[in-house]
Structure formats: structure tokens, C-alpha cells
Amino acid sequence: MNITKLGNGAGLALLALCCGLSVTAARSQVVDTGQGTSTYSGQVSSGSAQSGAAQNATNRALQPAPNVQNTAISDYRPTQIQVPAEGQSSSDAQAPAPQPRARRSPAGPPGEFEAFISEIVGKPIRRLGSDLLTPDARDFTAPPVVSVPPDYRINPGDEIRLGLTGNVQATNLRLKVDTEGRIFVPEVGAVQVAGVAYRDLQAVIGRAVSRQYRDFTASVGVTRLNGITVYVTGFAAVPGSYTVSSLSTVVNAVLAAGGPAAGGSFRSIQVRRGGKLISDFDFYDFLLKGDKSADAVLQNGDVIFIAPAGAQVATIGSVNNEAIYEARAGDTLKDVLVYAGGVNTVADIRRLHVLDPMSDQGWQELTPEEAAKTPARRGLVLRVLSAVGIAQPAQRLPSLVTIGGEVQKPGRYFVQPGTTLDEVIAKAGGLTAQAYPFGAVFVRDSLRRQQTYNFSKAVDELKVTLTAEPLVRYENQDKDLTARLSAVDALVNQLNGRRIEGRLVLPVAPNDQSLPAAFIVENNDNLVIPTRSLAVGVYGMVNSSADFRYNAGAKVGDYLKLAGGFNRLADRKHVFVVRANGTLLSGRGTLGAVALPGDLVFVPIDSQRGAFWARFKDLLNFGFQGALATASIVAVTK
């Protein structure tokens, strides 16, 4: 007897009939191994009771057999299932789904409220989430190669890979789900799989194959996901229909449509399926908490509706994220502050300021308790001020004071608010016998900052005056204006390069042996008490600049004589004296004043003489000749 192309179950049944055995075929059961494979099996059992015909057949088998020619039985081979060549895929990798339309920036300029707040603050202030909608933002579309989640439901157009081993064998069958949601397995038939969850797909296909075969193992996977079409409507930047990946969620589709428009809501994004509301997604859960639990996986034909924006409140100042936030019904200003990440490290949490642009009340101050009770109305501006950079009264602040020079214990001393200068000197052990209080150099940091600001402002005004002078006075119009402007720039740069020390002149007389007692110190004060000077310096337009030994009772003019007197470029009328305490002595009677230890006498250059030579050079450059040139020079000198 020749047996060919029989499955294992059919072959066993035939052999059993030949031997007089009863066959019991058990329906195979699907065993989900969790790895995409299932094993199906059948059982063959010997019969305990035989029919009469079977008993007669047995008796006949015991009698001598007639001379019958033996027929060889061929070896058993498992059934091979193959798919026609056109159904095969060339790659095992999951092919990318149809790509969504290129994401665009939000339609039109920012809304009126955004423009208004940006003008108040002086920098762009956008709605929370707007940075996700720019063209250069990170792409949030579902990746083309991704693990299929267990709850994914098979869609028409998806491609399924089926592998079978055992009594029936198939290697990487690629089966595409048709428009009616079916796949066709060769030798088995059509299997309805559309809408089946991926976790159940193996069992569904396994049961279909088990109707034809026994003792096999099945492995199932999804190799290609077909795109689905969804519709984004309402207040979207670019509403319309979009083809997205089958694994796309609400976030993917909304961002593919450019996100909410200027008037669209981030707090209410509705998904409708078959006319029913499936979910109402709050984008803030994703933006502020990273929570995507309510981000529903989309299905073909879903409609996404972006609702109009709710009440918007701007939060600016010392907060962790300055932006415009959309409030929901029942939200208070405290809730909006939570949306902004709360106040930052340097914020003044004792007072909040609120502005209603649609009223004439201006800024209003609220306590945190009042903010927790104030509803978040549309158009409000919530500002949190900084607590740093505010000058506090010296009587309230502890101070670090540096004292050096002629004291017993120079160093840095940390003192409590309201400490006076004599108390700091007492901490330093008091003055030495060589101390010269009149020449004490007291530098204050707050004064240095103020002086730097005032000096910079004065230099700017000087630059404007010198630059504009040739334009407003005809006689000062230079031929070479470029050279004049270069000279002005050089002077301004030199002035700006000067270091402002912040020295404070203390009320100390030349013969005093102590410093002011009631003078309150500030943080970062620096005091240096020099040794009593025994010299007077004379510098500038003199014949011999030098320091001369101090002689009690000698006058400023006496020290000028010791320096050889004025030279030919000296300005005799504007001699000035810088005293050791930082004061300036000038004007009439300066030469007759009594000099003090540590004085610096300075003789400036005669600016009028310099102006003459400059004008003389200009006249020569104009090319005047003979008497005309001579007359001009005489006129200038007069």
C-alpha cells in the first residue's frame, strides 16, 4: 500500500484502521508561550472494545495470509506551506508607516495677549507649549520601528508574519490584512484578524490552523503597520485629515497638525470615535507632569477636536518658567503659580503683584493667602518680584569690615548691625602711636558703585558736548572733523578707563588723634590708616618735580620755590592741592595756604597756550601768505 502526502493525524488513523485499532482524535488546545509561539498536538489511543467486524478482521489476520505482493511504504514528510513569490517581503525589518504631513509653525503671529505681555516685560513671552510647535522643535511623531504594544488592534493593511514548525512547516509567511480585515493562510483559508488585539493574534491564527493540522508550533508577529487616517478639527493651527502611524496617539496627531492655534486650547483636546466622546485630553498633564496615561491610541477614522482656549493668565518675574498659562474653571492665581513651577530661589514670596489690563486700577498687591482665593480671570498678569539686589538699612545688616595700616591687629572683622567705626577700631586693638587719622583712606563699596554710575553718566554728557561743539559754534568748526572726533573718543576712553575707588572723606582735622566715633560701618567697608607723612609732593608743570620734607608752617608757594618754580607751560592761576584726607584745595589764595603733611601740589598745563599753537597750525594749513597770515596770527594772539 502506497501512502503519500498524509498528515500525521491522518497517517495514524489509517495505520490504526489497518491494525484494528480505534482512533480518538483530541482537538488541539492553544498554549500561549508569551514568545509568539504556540504548540498544538493530537492524541492516538488503542480501543478497549472492538466491533464484530473488527474482531473478524483480527481472526482473519491470524489465519495464514495468501501470497500477496508486498508494497513499500514511503517515509513520512511534514506538509510544507509556501506563499506565492509575490506575497513575500524582502526584509524582516518593520517597514515605516506612511509619514504624516510636514509639521508647520503656528498659523499667523502670536495672539494679542502674547504681544501685550511681551511688550510689558521687554522680551518674548509665549503660551506654555508654544516651543513644541516651532519647525525646529523635536519631532513627536511615532517612530517607524517600534515594539508593538499588546493592546494594539490589527488594522487593514498591516502585514503579519507567520511561522509554523512540526507536522506542518512554514517559514516567515508574510500575510497582508485585506480591506475586509482577513488574512489568507495557504492550505488553511481565510482568518478574520482585524480588530484583534496583538496579544490575542497568535491564539486566533493558531486555532484556525489547528482545524487542519496537529502537532505544530506557531509563531506570530507584525512586520508592517499600515497608516491610519484621522481628522484634526476645531482651533488647530492646520486642521485637516492626516495619515499617521497606527501606533500614533493624540499627542502625535495634534503636533502633526501644528498644535493648537493662537485661540486653541491646550487643556481640552477631545477624541471622538463613531460619534462618541472617547477622551478629553489635557495637554498640561503631558507638559507639566510627563503624564501620558490619558494619551489615547488612535484608530482609523478618529476625529480630534481642539476646543477654544480658556482664560489665559501671564506669570512673569521671579518664577521658574515665565509664560502664559491657560486656567481651567475653578483655578486660582495660586494654581497658575503652580503651573509656572512655583517661585524661584530669589523670589519675594511675601508679596505678589497682579495687573488687570482691562481695568484702571493698576498693579495690586496680594499676599499668598489672598492669591489662593483669587480666581484666575482672563487677561490677568501675575508678577513675582525678586528679594535680592535691594539695599537694606545698615542698621539691619551684619557687616564684614577690613581694617589695616596703623592699628594693633589689622584684619577682617565681622560685626553686628549698627556697629560704629570706633568699635571696629577697638576690636583691632586701637591706633598705633604713628597713626595719622587725617590721612585715613576709607573706601565704601556702595559708594563706589554710586560714584561709578555718576562718573559714567558725566563722561557720556562730556562726549556729547565735545562731539556737538563744532556743529553749534561756527568758529569751532575744524577742517579735519575726523581727527577731532578721534581725539574725543580717545579722551572718553581714557576717562572710562579710570578706576573709581569709592573713597569717603571722613570729618577729621589735621591734628586729630582719632576717627569719628558715631560713624556706622557697612558691609565691605575698608579702612587703611597711614603713617604720619613727613613730606609734601610738588608735581606737574614745575622745573623739578619731587617730594620735599615737611616743615611746619611752610606755605604751598614755599614748596613751589623748592621745586624750581613754574616752567613756561605752567598754568599759574589753576594750581591745586590734594590733601591727605582726599579733599581738594584750589582757587585764589592756594599759594599762600599753609601746607599740611601728605599734601600733593599739582601745577596743570596752560590750556590757552595749547589752543594758540593748535590755531596757529590750522592757519598755516590754510595756506595764508605774507601780511594776511601775519595779521591773522596777531589777531588770534590778542
C-alpha positions as CSV (number, residue, x, y, z in Angstrom):
1,M,0.0,0.0,0.0
2,N,1.5,3.4,-1.0
3,I,0.7,6.3,1.5
4,T,1.7,9.7,0.3
5,K,1.1,13.3,1.5
6,L,-0.8,12.4,4.6
7,G,-0.6,14.5,7.7
8,N,0.5,12.8,10.9
9,G,-3.1,12.5,12.3
10,A,-4.4,11.0,9.0
11,G,-1.5,8.6,8.8
12,L,-2.0,7.4,12.3
13,A,-5.7,6.9,11.7
14,L,-5.1,4.8,8.6
15,L,-2.4,2.7,10.4
16,A,-4.8,2.2,13.3
17,L,-7.6,1.0,11.0
18,C,-5.2,-1.5,9.3
19,C,-4.3,-2.9,12.8
20,G,-7.9,-2.9,14.0
21,L,-7.4,0.0,16.5
22,S,-9.9,2.7,17.5
23,V,-8.8,6.3,17.0
24,T,-9.7,9.1,19.3
25,A,-8.7,12.5,17.9
26,A,-8.5,15.2,20.5
27,R,-9.0,18.8,19.5
28,S,-5.8,20.7,19.9
29,Q,-5.5,23.4,22.5
30,V,-3.7,26.7,22.1
31,V,-0.9,27.3,24.6
32,D,0.3,30.9,24.7
33,T,4.0,30.8,25.5
34,G,4.4,34.6,25.7
35,Q,7.0,34.5,23.0
36,G,4.9,34.4,19.8
37,T,4.8,30.7,19.6
38,S,2.1,28.1,20.3
39,T,2.1,24.3,20.3
40,Y,-0.8,22.2,19.0
41,S,-1.0,18.4,19.4
42,G,-3.3,15.4,18.9
43,Q,-3.6,12.0,20.7
44,V,-3.9,8.4,19.4
45,S,-5.2,5.8,21.8
46,S,-5.9,1.9,21.4
47,G,-9.5,0.8,21.5
48,S,-10.6,-1.3,24.5
49,A,-13.7,-2.6,22.8
50,Q,-13.8,-3.9,19.2
51,S,-16.7,-4.2,16.9
52,G,-17.7,-7.6,15.5
53,A,-16.3,-6.6,12.1
54,A,-13.1,-5.6,13.7
55,Q,-12.9,-8.9,15.6
56,N,-13.5,-10.9,12.4
57,A,-10.7,-8.9,10.8
58,T,-8.5,-9.8,13.6
59,N,-9.3,-13.5,13.3
60,R,-8.7,-13.4,9.6
61,A,-5.3,-11.7,10.3
62,L,-4.4,-14.8,12.5
63,Q,-5.0,-17.2,9.6
64,P,-2.3,-17.8,7.0
65,A,-2.1,-14.9,4.7
66,P,-2.4,-15.5,1.0
67,N,0.5,-14.9,-1.3
68,V,0.2,-11.1,-1.8
69,Q,2.9,-8.9,-3.2
70,N,4.4,-6.5,-0.6
71,T,4.1,-2.8,-1.3
72,A,6.7,-0.5,0.1
73,I,5.6,2.4,2.4
74,S,7.4,5.8,1.7
75,D,9.0,7.8,4.5
76,Y,6.7,10.4,6.2
77,R,7.4,14.1,5.4
78,P,5.7,17.1,7.0
79,T,3.4,19.3,5.0
80,Q,5.2,22.3,3.5
81,I,3.2,25.6,3.2
82,Q,4.5,28.3,0.9
83,V,3.2,31.6,-0.2
84,P,3.5,32.7,-3.9
85,A,6.5,34.8,-4.6
86,E,4.5,38.0,-4.9
87,G,3.4,37.7,-1.3
88,Q,6.9,37.5,0.1
89,S,8.7,40.5,1.7
90,S,12.3,41.1,1.2
91,S,13.1,42.4,4.6
92,D,12.4,41.3,8.1
93,A,12.5,44.8,9.5
94,Q,9.3,46.6,10.2
95,A,8.7,48.9,7.3
96,P,7.9,52.6,8.1
97,A,4.3,53.7,8.1
98,P,3.2,56.5,5.9
99,Q,4.7,59.7,7.2
100,P,2.4,62.5,8.4
101,R,2.3,65.8,6.6
102,A,5.2,68.1,7.4
103,R,4.6,69.9,10.7
104,R,4.3,73.6,10.4
105,S,4.7,76.6,12.7
106,P,1.5,78.0,14.3
107,A,-0.5,80.0,11.7
108,G,-0.1,83.7,12.0
109,P,1.7,85.9,14.6
110,P,1.3,85.4,18.4
111,G,-2.0,86.4,19.8
112,E,-2.8,89.9,21.1
113,F,-2.4,88.9,24.7
114,E,1.1,87.4,24.0
115,A,2.1,90.6,22.2
116,F,0.9,92.8,25.0
117,I,2.7,90.8,27.7
118,S,5.9,90.7,25.6
119,E,5.8,94.5,25.4
120,I,5.4,94.8,29.2
121,V,8.3,92.5,30.0
122,G,10.6,93.6,27.2
123,K,11.1,90.1,25.9
124,P,9.1,87.4,24.2
125,I,6.6,85.7,26.5
126,R,4.7,82.8,24.8
127,R,2.0,80.4,25.8
128,L,3.1,77.2,27.6
129,G,3.7,74.6,24.9
130,S,4.4,77.0,22.1
131,D,8.0,75.9,21.9
132,L,6.8,72.4,20.8
133,L,5.1,73.9,17.8
134,T,8.1,75.6,16.1
135,P,9.6,74.0,12.9
136,D,12.9,73.2,14.7
137,A,11.2,71.5,17.7
138,R,11.9,67.9,18.3
139,D,9.7,65.5,16.2
140,F,7.0,63.8,18.3
141,T,5.7,61.5,15.5
142,A,5.6,57.8,16.3
143,P,8.9,56.1,15.2
144,P,8.6,53.7,12.2
145,V,10.4,50.9,14.1
146,V,8.9,50.2,17.5
147,S,7.7,47.3,19.6
148,V,4.0,46.6,19.0
149,P,2.1,47.0,22.3
150,P,0.0,44.1,23.5
151,D,-3.3,46.1,23.2
152,Y,-2.7,47.2,19.6
153,R,-5.5,46.1,17.4
154,I,-4.8,44.8,13.9
155,N,-5.8,47.1,11.1
156,P,-6.4,46.5,7.3
157,G,-3.1,46.9,5.5
158,D,-1.0,45.6,8.4
159,E,1.4,42.7,7.5
160,I,1.6,39.7,9.7
161,R,4.5,37.2,9.8
162,L,3.5,33.5,10.5
163,G,5.9,30.7,11.2
164,L,5.0,27.0,11.6
165,T,7.1,24.1,12.7
166,G,6.2,20.4,13.4
167,N,3.8,18.4,11.3
168,V,3.2,21.5,9.2
169,Q,6.0,23.8,8.3
170,A,6.1,27.4,7.0
171,T,9.0,29.8,7.2
172,N,8.2,33.6,7.6
173,L,4.9,33.7,5.8
174,R,4.1,37.3,5.1
175,L,0.3,37.8,5.2
176,K,-1.3,41.1,4.5
177,V,-4.6,42.0,6.1
178,D,-7.1,42.8,3.3
179,T,-9.7,45.6,3.3
180,E,-12.2,43.2,4.9
181,G,-9.8,42.5,7.8
182,R,-8.8,39.0,6.7
183,I,-5.6,37.2,6.0
184,F,-5.4,34.1,3.8
185,V,-3.2,31.2,5.1
186,P,-2.4,28.7,2.4
187,E,-3.9,25.2,3.0
188,V,-6.0,26.7,5.8
189,G,-8.1,29.5,4.4
190,A,-9.2,33.0,5.4
191,V,-8.8,34.1,9.0
192,Q,-10.5,37.2,10.4
193,V,-8.0,39.3,12.3
194,A,-9.0,43.0,12.0
195,G,-9.7,44.4,15.4
196,V,-8.0,41.6,17.2
197,A,-5.6,42.7,20.0
198,Y,-2.0,41.8,19.3
199,R,-1.8,39.8,22.5
200,D,-4.6,37.6,21.1
201,L,-3.5,37.4,17.5
202,Q,-1.4,34.2,18.0
203,A,-4.3,32.3,19.5
204,V,-6.7,33.3,16.8
205,I,-4.4,32.2,14.0
206,G,-3.4,29.1,15.9
207,R,-7.0,27.9,16.3
208,A,-7.6,28.4,12.5
209,V,-4.5,26.3,11.6
210,S,-5.4,23.6,14.2
211,R,-8.6,22.8,12.2
212,Q,-6.3,21.3,9.5
213,Y,-3.2,20.2,11.3
214,R,-2.0,18.7,14.6
215,D,1.3,18.8,16.5
216,F,2.7,22.1,15.3
217,T,4.2,25.2,16.9
218,A,3.1,28.6,15.6
219,S,5.0,32.0,16.0
220,V,3.2,35.2,15.0
221,G,4.5,38.8,14.7
222,V,3.6,42.1,13.0
223,T,6.2,43.2,10.4
224,R,4.5,46.2,8.9
225,L,2.0,48.7,10.3
226,N,-0.3,50.4,7.9
227,G,-1.1,54.1,8.4
228,I,-4.5,55.3,9.6
229,T,-6.4,58.4,8.8
230,V,-7.5,60.8,11.5
231,Y,-9.2,64.2,11.3
232,V,-8.0,67.2,13.3
233,T,-10.6,69.9,13.6
234,G,-11.5,72.9,15.8
235,F,-8.9,75.5,16.8
236,A,-5.9,73.7,15.2
237,A,-3.1,75.6,13.5
238,V,-3.5,73.4,10.4
239,P,-6.8,71.5,10.6
240,G,-7.4,68.7,8.2
241,S,-7.1,64.9,7.6
242,Y,-3.7,63.3,8.5
243,T,-2.3,59.9,7.8
244,V,-0.3,58.8,10.8
245,S,1.2,55.6,12.1
246,S,-1.1,53.0,13.5
247,L,0.7,53.5,16.9
248,S,0.1,57.3,17.0
249,T,-1.6,58.9,20.0
250,V,-3.5,62.2,20.5
251,V,-0.2,64.0,21.1
252,N,1.3,62.7,17.8
253,A,-1.7,63.8,15.8
254,V,-2.1,67.2,17.4
255,L,1.6,68.1,16.9
256,A,1.4,66.8,13.3
257,A,-1.4,69.4,12.8
258,G,0.8,72.2,14.2
259,G,-0.8,72.1,17.6
260,P,-3.5,74.5,18.9
261,A,-3.8,77.8,17.1
262,A,-3.5,81.1,18.9
263,G,-7.1,80.7,20.0
264,G,-6.9,77.0,20.6
265,S,-6.9,75.2,24.0
266,F,-4.1,73.1,25.4
267,R,-6.4,71.9,28.2
268,S,-9.3,70.3,26.2
269,I,-8.4,68.1,23.2
270,Q,-11.3,65.7,22.5
271,V,-11.2,62.4,20.7
272,R,-14.5,61.2,19.1
273,R,-14.9,57.7,17.7
274,G,-18.1,56.7,15.9
275,G,-19.8,59.8,17.2
276,K,-18.9,59.1,20.8
277,L,-16.5,61.0,23.1
278,I,-13.6,58.7,23.8
279,S,-11.4,61.0,25.8
280,D,-10.8,64.7,26.7
281,F,-7.0,65.1,26.9
282,D,-5.4,67.8,29.0
283,F,-2.0,68.7,27.3
284,Y,-0.8,70.2,30.6
285,D,-0.6,66.7,32.1
286,F,2.0,65.9,29.5
287,L,3.8,69.2,29.6
288,L,4.0,69.8,33.3
289,K,3.9,66.2,34.8
290,G,5.1,64.0,31.9
291,D,1.9,62.0,32.3
292,K,0.7,60.3,29.1
293,S,-1.7,57.9,30.7
294,A,-4.7,59.6,29.2
295,D,-3.0,59.9,25.8
296,A,-5.3,57.5,23.9
297,V,-4.0,55.4,21.0
298,L,-5.9,56.5,17.8
299,Q,-7.9,54.3,15.5
300,N,-8.7,54.8,11.9
301,G,-11.4,57.5,11.4
302,D,-11.0,59.1,14.8
303,V,-11.9,62.8,15.0
304,I,-9.7,65.1,17.2
305,F,-11.4,68.4,18.2
306,I,-9.3,71.2,19.7
307,A,-11.6,73.4,21.9
308,P,-11.3,77.2,22.1
309,A,-8.8,78.4,24.7
310,G,-9.9,79.2,28.2
311,A,-8.9,82.0,30.5
312,Q,-5.2,82.9,30.0
313,V,-3.0,84.4,32.8
314,A,0.5,85.6,32.3
315,T,3.1,84.8,35.0
316,I,6.3,86.9,35.0
317,G,9.2,87.8,37.2
318,S,10.9,85.5,39.7
319,V,9.2,82.3,38.7
320,N,10.7,79.1,37.3
321,N,9.0,79.4,33.9
322,E,7.7,82.8,32.7
323,A,4.9,82.0,30.3
324,I,1.2,82.5,29.6
325,Y,-0.9,79.8,31.2
326,E,-4.4,78.6,30.4
327,A,-6.6,78.2,33.5
328,R,-9.4,75.8,33.9
329,A,-12.7,76.5,35.7
330,G,-12.1,76.9,39.4
331,D,-8.4,77.7,39.1
332,T,-7.0,80.4,41.3
333,L,-3.8,82.5,41.0
334,K,-2.1,80.1,43.3
335,D,-2.9,77.3,40.8
336,V,-1.4,79.4,38.0
337,L,1.7,79.9,40.1
338,V,2.0,76.1,40.4
339,Y,1.7,75.8,36.6
340,A,4.7,78.1,36.4
341,G,6.8,75.8,38.5
342,G,6.4,78.0,41.6
343,V,8.7,80.8,42.6
344,N,12.4,80.7,42.0
345,T,15.2,80.8,44.6
346,V,15.4,84.6,44.9
347,A,11.7,85.4,44.8
348,D,10.0,87.6,47.4
349,I,7.3,85.2,48.5
350,R,5.7,87.6,50.9
351,R,4.0,89.8,48.2
352,L,2.6,89.1,44.8
353,H,1.5,91.7,42.3
354,V,-1.5,91.4,39.9
355,L,-2.4,93.6,37.0
356,D,-5.8,93.6,35.2
357,P,-5.2,95.4,31.9
358,M,-8.9,95.7,31.3
359,S,-9.3,97.9,34.4
360,D,-7.8,101.2,35.5
361,Q,-6.7,100.0,39.0
362,G,-3.1,99.4,38.0
363,W,-0.9,96.9,39.9
364,Q,-2.5,95.4,43.1
365,E,-0.5,93.7,45.9
366,L,-1.7,90.4,47.2
367,T,-0.5,88.1,49.9
368,P,-0.1,84.3,49.1
369,E,-3.2,83.7,51.1
370,E,-5.2,86.2,49.1
371,A,-3.8,84.7,45.8
372,A,-5.1,81.3,46.8
373,K,-8.6,82.8,47.0
374,T,-8.5,85.0,43.8
375,P,-10.0,83.4,40.7
376,A,-7.8,83.2,37.7
377,R,-9.6,85.5,35.3
378,R,-8.8,86.1,31.7
379,G,-6.1,88.7,31.0
380,L,-4.6,88.9,34.5
381,V,-0.8,89.4,34.8
382,L,0.8,87.8,37.9
383,R,4.2,89.2,38.8
384,V,6.6,87.9,41.4
385,L,9.3,90.3,42.5
386,S,12.9,89.4,43.4
387,A,14.1,89.7,47.0
388,V,17.8,90.3,46.1
389,G,19.6,93.4,44.9
390,I,17.6,95.6,47.3
391,A,19.7,97.9,49.6
392,Q,18.8,97.3,53.2
393,P,19.4,99.7,56.1
394,A,22.8,99.4,57.5
395,Q,21.4,99.1,61.0
396,R,19.8,95.7,60.0
397,L,22.7,94.0,58.2
398,P,25.8,92.4,59.7
399,S,29.0,93.6,58.2
400,L,32.4,92.4,57.2
401,V,34.9,95.2,57.7
402,T,38.5,95.2,56.7
403,I,40.9,97.4,58.7
404,G,44.7,97.8,58.1
405,G,47.6,100.1,58.5
406,E,48.4,101.7,61.8
407,V,46.3,99.6,64.1
408,Q,47.4,96.9,66.6
409,K,45.7,94.0,65.0
410,P,45.0,94.5,61.3
411,G,42.4,92.1,59.7
412,R,38.8,91.5,58.8
413,Y,36.2,91.8,61.4
414,F,32.6,90.5,61.3
415,V,30.4,92.9,63.3
416,Q,26.7,93.1,64.1
417,P,24.3,95.7,62.5
418,G,24.7,99.2,63.9
419,T,28.4,98.8,64.9
420,T,30.3,102.1,64.8
421,L,33.8,102.8,63.4
422,D,35.4,103.3,66.8
423,E,34.1,99.9,67.9
424,V,35.7,98.2,64.9
425,I,39.0,100.1,65.7
426,A,38.7,98.9,69.3
427,K,38.4,95.3,68.0
428,A,41.6,95.9,66.1
429,G,43.4,96.9,69.3
430,G,43.3,100.7,68.7
431,L,45.6,103.0,66.8
432,T,49.3,102.9,67.0
433,A,51.5,105.9,68.0
434,Q,52.5,106.5,64.4
435,A,48.9,106.6,63.1
436,Y,47.8,109.7,61.0
437,P,44.0,109.8,61.2
438,F,43.8,112.8,58.9
439,G,45.2,110.7,56.1
440,A,42.9,107.7,56.7
441,V,41.7,106.1,53.5
442,F,38.1,104.9,53.9
443,V,36.6,103.0,50.9
444,R,32.9,102.0,50.9
445,D,31.6,99.5,48.3
446,S,28.1,101.1,48.0
447,L,29.7,104.5,47.4
448,R,32.0,103.1,44.7
449,R,29.0,101.7,42.8
450,Q,27.2,105.1,43.0
451,Q,30.3,107.0,42.0
452,T,30.9,104.7,39.1
453,Y,27.4,105.3,37.8
454,N,27.6,109.1,38.3
455,F,31.1,109.3,36.6
456,S,29.9,107.2,33.7
457,K,26.9,109.5,33.2
458,A,29.2,112.6,33.3
459,V,31.6,111.1,30.8
460,D,28.7,110.4,28.4
461,E,27.5,114.0,28.7
462,L,31.0,115.3,28.1
463,K,31.3,113.2,25.0
464,V,28.1,114.6,23.6
465,T,29.2,118.2,24.3
466,L,32.6,117.8,22.7
467,T,31.2,116.0,19.7
468,A,28.5,118.5,19.1
469,E,30.5,121.7,19.7
470,P,31.7,122.1,16.0
471,L,28.1,121.8,14.9
472,V,26.7,124.6,17.1
473,R,29.6,127.1,17.0
474,Y,30.9,128.3,13.7
475,E,34.2,129.5,14.9
476,N,35.0,126.0,16.3
477,Q,34.3,124.1,13.1
478,D,37.5,122.2,12.4
479,K,38.7,121.4,8.9
480,D,39.5,117.9,9.9
481,L,36.4,116.7,11.8
482,T,37.5,113.1,11.7
483,A,40.7,113.9,13.7
484,R,38.6,115.9,16.2
485,L,36.2,113.0,16.8
486,S,39.1,110.6,17.2
487,A,40.6,112.9,19.8
488,V,37.2,113.0,21.6
489,D,37.0,109.2,21.5
490,A,40.5,108.9,22.9
491,L,39.7,111.2,25.8
492,V,36.4,109.4,26.6
493,N,38.2,106.0,26.5
494,Q,40.8,107.4,28.9
495,L,38.2,108.7,31.3
496,N,36.3,105.4,31.2
497,G,39.4,103.5,32.0
498,R,39.8,105.4,35.3
499,R,39.2,103.3,38.4
500,I,36.7,104.6,40.8
501,E,37.7,103.8,44.3
502,G,34.7,104.9,46.3
503,R,36.7,106.8,48.9
504,L,34.7,108.6,51.5
505,V,36.3,111.8,53.1
506,L,36.0,111.5,56.9
507,P,35.4,114.5,59.1
508,V,38.9,114.6,60.7
509,A,41.0,117.6,61.4
510,P,44.8,117.6,60.6
511,N,45.7,117.4,64.3
512,D,43.0,114.9,65.4
513,Q,44.3,111.7,67.1
514,S,41.1,109.6,66.5
515,L,38.5,108.8,63.9
516,P,34.7,109.7,64.1
517,A,33.1,107.7,66.9
518,A,29.5,107.6,65.8
519,F,30.2,106.7,62.2
520,I,28.3,103.4,61.4
521,V,30.1,100.9,59.3
522,E,28.6,98.9,56.3
523,N,29.3,95.6,54.8
524,N,32.6,95.5,52.7
525,D,33.9,98.8,54.2
526,N,37.7,99.1,54.0
527,L,39.8,101.4,56.2
528,V,43.6,102.0,55.9
529,I,45.3,104.3,58.4
530,P,48.7,105.5,57.1
531,T,51.7,106.6,59.0
532,R,52.1,110.3,59.6
533,S,53.7,111.7,56.4
534,L,56.7,113.9,56.7
535,A,56.7,115.1,53.1
536,V,54.9,117.4,50.6
537,G,54.9,116.5,46.9
538,V,55.1,119.0,44.1
539,Y,54.3,117.8,40.5
540,G,53.2,119.0,37.1
541,M,54.5,122.0,35.2
542,V,57.4,122.8,37.5
543,N,61.1,122.7,36.8
544,S,61.9,119.8,39.3
545,S,59.0,117.6,40.5
546,A,59.8,115.9,43.8
547,D,58.7,115.2,47.4
548,F,60.1,117.6,50.0
549,R,60.4,117.3,53.7
550,Y,57.5,118.7,55.6
551,N,58.3,121.9,57.5
552,A,55.6,123.1,60.0
553,G,54.2,126.5,59.0
554,A,55.6,126.4,55.4
555,K,53.2,127.5,52.7
556,V,52.3,126.0,49.3
557,G,54.2,128.7,47.5
558,D,57.4,127.9,49.5
559,Y,57.3,124.3,48.2
560,L,56.9,125.5,44.6
561,K,60.0,127.5,45.0
562,L,61.8,124.4,46.3
563,A,60.7,122.7,43.0
564,G,62.3,125.4,40.9
565,G,59.2,127.4,40.2
566,F,56.8,127.3,37.2
567,N,58.1,126.2,33.8
568,R,56.9,128.0,30.6
569,L,53.9,125.8,30.0
570,A,52.5,126.2,33.6
571,D,49.0,127.5,34.3
572,R,49.8,129.6,37.3
573,K,46.2,130.5,38.0
574,H,44.9,127.0,38.5
575,V,47.3,125.4,40.9
576,F,45.5,122.9,43.2
577,V,46.4,120.8,46.3
578,V,45.2,117.3,47.1
579,R,45.2,116.9,50.8
580,A,45.9,113.6,52.6
581,N,42.3,113.1,53.6
582,G,41.2,113.4,49.9
583,T,39.9,117.0,49.9
584,L,41.0,119.4,47.2
585,L,42.3,123.0,47.7
586,S,42.2,125.3,44.7
587,G,41.5,128.9,43.6
588,R,42.8,132.2,44.9
589,G,44.9,132.0,48.0
590,T,46.1,128.5,47.2
591,L,49.8,129.5,47.1
592,G,49.5,131.3,50.4
593,A,47.8,128.5,52.2
594,V,49.7,126.6,54.9
595,A,50.8,123.2,53.6
596,L,49.9,120.0,55.6
597,P,51.8,116.7,55.9
598,G,51.0,114.5,52.9
599,D,49.9,117.3,50.6
600,L,50.3,116.9,46.9
601,V,50.7,120.2,45.0
602,F,50.0,120.0,41.3
603,V,50.6,122.6,38.6
604,P,48.5,122.0,35.4
605,I,49.4,122.9,31.8
606,D,48.2,126.2,30.3
607,S,45.4,125.1,28.1
608,Q,45.2,128.6,26.4
609,R,48.8,128.3,25.2
610,G,48.0,124.9,23.8
611,A,45.0,126.3,22.0
612,F,47.2,129.0,20.4
613,W,49.6,126.6,18.9
614,A,46.7,124.5,17.6
615,R,45.1,127.5,15.9
616,F,48.5,128.6,14.6
617,K,48.9,125.2,12.9
618,D,45.4,125.4,11.4
619,L,46.2,128.9,9.9
620,L,49.4,127.6,8.3
621,N,47.5,124.7,6.9
622,F,45.0,127.0,5.2
623,G,48.0,128.4,3.2
624,F,47.7,132.1,4.1
625,Q,50.7,134.1,2.8
626,G,52.5,137.3,3.6
627,A,50.8,140.0,5.6
628,L,47.4,138.2,5.6
629,A,48.9,135.3,7.6
630,T,50.8,137.7,9.9
631,A,47.7,139.8,10.6
632,S,45.7,136.7,11.4
633,I,48.3,135.5,13.9
634,V,48.4,138.9,15.6
635,A,44.6,138.9,15.8
636,V,44.5,135.5,17.4
637,T,47.1,136.3,20.0
638,K,45.2,139.5,21.0
